Amino acid sequence: MRPLRVVQLLPALAAGGVERSTLEIAEALVAAGHASHVVSAGGRLVPALEAAGSLHHRLAIGAKSLATPFRLPALRRLLRELRPDIVHARSRLPAWMALTALRGLQPRPAFVTTVHGLNSPGIYSSVMTRGDAVIGVSETVRAHVLRHWPEADGRLVVIPRGIDPAGFPRHPRPDTAAAAAVRAELGLDAATRLLLMPGRGTRLKGHGHAVRLLAALRGQGRDVALWLLGAQQPGREAYLASLQAEAAALGVGDRLRLSAPRSEVVVAYAGADLVLQLSDQPEAFGRTVLEALSVGVPVLGWTHGGVGEILERCWPQGAVPLGDAEALASRAGTLLDTVPPLPAVLPYPLSAMQSATLELYARLAD
């Protein structure tokens, strides 16, 4: 593979699955001897990106602002200077900016898009299907794209996201040290069983289902608590207050714990008894399911979207029909009592995602 120059574009480098995928591909590019550039408005992940050998260009191409279109000349100048082989857009507004900036650019680089989510159908989202190659992060995304933009069929390729097993090593069950550390942090008794639900503080993540599950399990006489890791975020105060009020009304207010996002989650997984993934809106992939299973913790989630896709393939014992609260409580109780064997190897390694993406770049560049 000849050395390539690749530019990835996204709104910012703060936190999230899109940002993580950007860093993972940037790292793979540098390791393979390619030139890696990222254009974004910046964020807390920029130092990690640059430490791994990529160059960051600060340009707010994803801000939903009237000022954003006026940054188009700056983006065009940057692309003209860099002369990339590949321009890879990971979000809708940056994709529109890139597609416009590439008009008339000679030599024209290949344009790649990744559909990271189940975007609403319409003209605005259609830009994500206009790449020379369109990457879908799961079969769920592939089906969604073909349902709404069938013209993308010949250019659509599924490259599932993945995790590095070394970053989420298998822990013993139970992991007494992790369990003790987590319960000390949360102010819980050593004997309390812990439900962990990682995710942003938004209603779409289904936190209400987890709170009602907590109440159902307490109603069974179980000493159990719920930890909403990552839900505590600026601007989410009213939503979190409504969750706390619901928990209090159900008599489990003292069993609910909220905390801010954190980069190190392995100990949190290892210290939990059961990880929940109960998003009302189908996830495009469901990386937290893989992370928890890799650490060796059972996962319970709805059978829809990427979460259902992964559970059905890797560990169907954790899949429950969407919205069936009774089945959810029953299965949770069963998994708290006895955990069936977890998969020793997961079919979504990060290395496969990285190599498949770089191979796609090479084919397009040639």
ChimeraX attribute file (.defattr): number of C-alpha atoms within 10 A of each C-alpha:
attribute: neighborCount
match mode: 1-to-1
recipient: residues
	/A:1	13
	/A:2	10
	/A:3	12
	/A:4	19
	/A:5	20
	/A:6	25
	/A:7	26
	/A:8	22
	/A:9	28
	/A:10	26
	/A:11	25
	/A:12	24
	/A:13	23
	/A:14	15
	/A:15	14
	/A:16	11
	/A:17	14
	/A:18	20
	/A:19	17
	/A:20	14
	/A:21	18
	/A:22	19
	/A:23	23
	/A:24	19
	/A:25	21
	/A:26	27
	/A:27	21
	/A:28	19
	/A:29	24
	/A:30	15
	/A:31	12
	/A:32	15
	/A:33	13
	/A:34	19
	/A:35	20
	/A:36	25
	/A:37	23
	/A:38	28
	/A:39	24
	/A:40	22
	/A:41	20
	/A:42	19
	/A:43	14
	/A:44	11
	/A:45	15
	/A:46	22
	/A:47	13
	/A:48	12
	/A:49	21
	/A:50	17
	/A:51	10
	/A:52	17
	/A:53	16
	/A:54	22
	/A:55	17
	/A:56	20
	/A:57	17
	/A:58	14
	/A:59	22
	/A:60	21
	/A:61	29
	/A:62	22
	/A:63	17
	/A:64	11
	/A:65	10
	/A:66	7
	/A:67	11
	/A:68	16
	/A:69	16
	/A:70	11
	/A:71	13
	/A:72	18
	/A:73	13
	/A:74	13
	/A:75	21
	/A:76	18
	/A:77	12
	/A:78	16
	/A:79	19
	/A:80	16
	/A:81	9
	/A:82	14
	/A:83	18
	/A:84	21
	/A:85	22
	/A:86	20
	/A:87	27
	/A:88	26
	/A:89	30
	/A:90	23
	/A:91	22
	/A:92	23
	/A:93	23
	/A:94	25
	/A:95	30
	/A:96	21
	/A:97	21
	/A:98	21
	/A:99	16
	/A:100	15
	/A:101	19
	/A:102	19
	/A:103	10
	/A:104	8
	/A:105	13
	/A:106	9
	/A:107	11
	/A:108	16
	/A:109	21
	/A:110	20
	/A:111	22
	/A:112	24
	/A:113	25
	/A:114	24
	/A:115	27
	/A:116	21
	/A:117	21
	/A:118	20
	/A:119	17
	/A:120	11
	/A:121	13
	/A:122	10
	/A:123	8
	/A:124	12
	/A:125	19
	/A:126	18
	/A:127	19
	/A:128	29
	/A:129	26
	/A:130	20
	/A:131	21
	/A:132	16
	/A:133	22
	/A:134	26
	/A:135	25
	/A:136	28
	/A:137	22
	/A:138	25
	/A:139	18
	/A:140	22
	/A:141	24
	/A:142	22
	/A:143	14
	/A:144	21
	/A:145	25
	/A:146	14
	/A:147	11
	/A:148	14
	/A:149	17
	/A:150	13
	/A:151	13
	/A:152	20
	/A:153	13
	/A:154	10
	/A:155	14
	/A:156	23
	/A:157	18
	/A:158	18
	/A:159	22
	/A:160	22
	/A:161	22
	/A:162	23
	/A:163	21
	/A:164	15
	/A:165	18
	/A:166	9
	/A:167	12
	/A:168	20
	/A:169	16
	/A:170	18
	/A:171	17
	/A:172	12
	/A:173	14
	/A:174	14
	/A:175	15
	/A:176	13
	/A:177	11
	/A:178	19
	/A:179	24
	/A:180	16
	/A:181	15
	/A:182	20
	/A:183	20
	/A:184	12
	/A:185	9
	/A:186	16
	/A:187	11
	/A:188	17
	/A:189	13
	/A:190	13
	/A:191	11
	/A:192	15
	/A:193	20
	/A:194	23
	/A:195	26
	/A:196	23
	/A:197	27
	/A:198	25
	/A:199	23
	/A:200	19
	/A:201	25
	/A:202	15
	/A:203	16
	/A:204	15
	/A:205	21
	/A:206	18
	/A:207	25
	/A:208	19
	/A:209	19
	/A:210	27
	/A:211	24
	/A:212	17
	/A:213	20
	/A:214	27
	/A:215	25
	/A:216	21
	/A:217	17
	/A:218	17
	/A:219	13
	/A:220	11
	/A:221	9
	/A:222	15
	/A:223	15
	/A:224	21
	/A:225	25
	/A:226	26
	/A:227	23
	/A:228	23
	/A:229	20
	/A:230	17
	/A:231	25
	/A:232	20
	/A:233	15
	/A:234	8
	/A:235	9
	/A:236	14
	/A:237	13
	/A:238	9
	/A:239	15
	/A:240	19
	/A:241	11
	/A:242	12
	/A:243	20
	/A:244	20
	/A:245	14
	/A:246	16
	/A:247	21
	/A:248	16
	/A:249	11
	/A:250	16
	/A:251	14
	/A:252	22
	/A:253	18
	/A:254	11
	/A:255	22
	/A:256	20
	/A:257	18
	/A:258	19
	/A:259	15
	/A:260	15
	/A:261	18
	/A:262	11
	/A:263	7
	/A:264	9
	/A:265	16
	/A:266	18
	/A:267	17
	/A:268	20
	/A:269	29
	/A:270	27
	/A:271	26
	/A:272	24
	/A:273	24
	/A:274	23
	/A:275	27
	/A:276	27
	/A:277	27
	/A:278	27
	/A:279	25
	/A:280	18
	/A:281	13
	/A:282	21
	/A:283	24
	/A:284	26
	/A:285	27
	/A:286	23
	/A:287	17
	/A:288	20
	/A:289	26
	/A:290	26
	/A:291	24
	/A:292	24
	/A:293	24
	/A:294	26
	/A:295	22
	/A:296	24
	/A:297	24
	/A:298	25
	/A:299	28
	/A:300	26
	/A:301	24
	/A:302	24
	/A:303	22
	/A:304	23
	/A:305	22
	/A:306	24
	/A:307	26
	/A:308	28
	/A:309	22
	/A:310	23
	/A:311	24
	/A:312	15
	/A:313	10
	/A:314	20
	/A:315	21
	/A:316	16
	/A:317	18
	/A:318	26
	/A:319	23
	/A:320	24
	/A:321	13
	/A:322	17
	/A:323	14
	/A:324	11
	/A:325	16
	/A:326	12
	/A:327	14
	/A:328	24
	/A:329	20
	/A:330	14
	/A:331	17
	/A:332	26
	/A:333	15
	/A:334	12
	/A:335	18
	/A:336	16
	/A:337	9
	/A:338	9
	/A:339	15
	/A:340	11
	/A:341	10
	/A:342	17
	/A:343	12
	/A:344	10
	/A:345	11
	/A:346	18
	/A:347	14
	/A:348	19
	/A:349	16
	/A:350	17
	/A:351	17
	/A:352	16
	/A:353	21
	/A:354	21
	/A:355	16
	/A:356	14
	/A:357	16
	/A:358	19
	/A:359	12
	/A:360	15
	/A:361	23
	/A:362	16
	/A:363	10
	/A:364	16
	/A:365	16
	/A:366	9
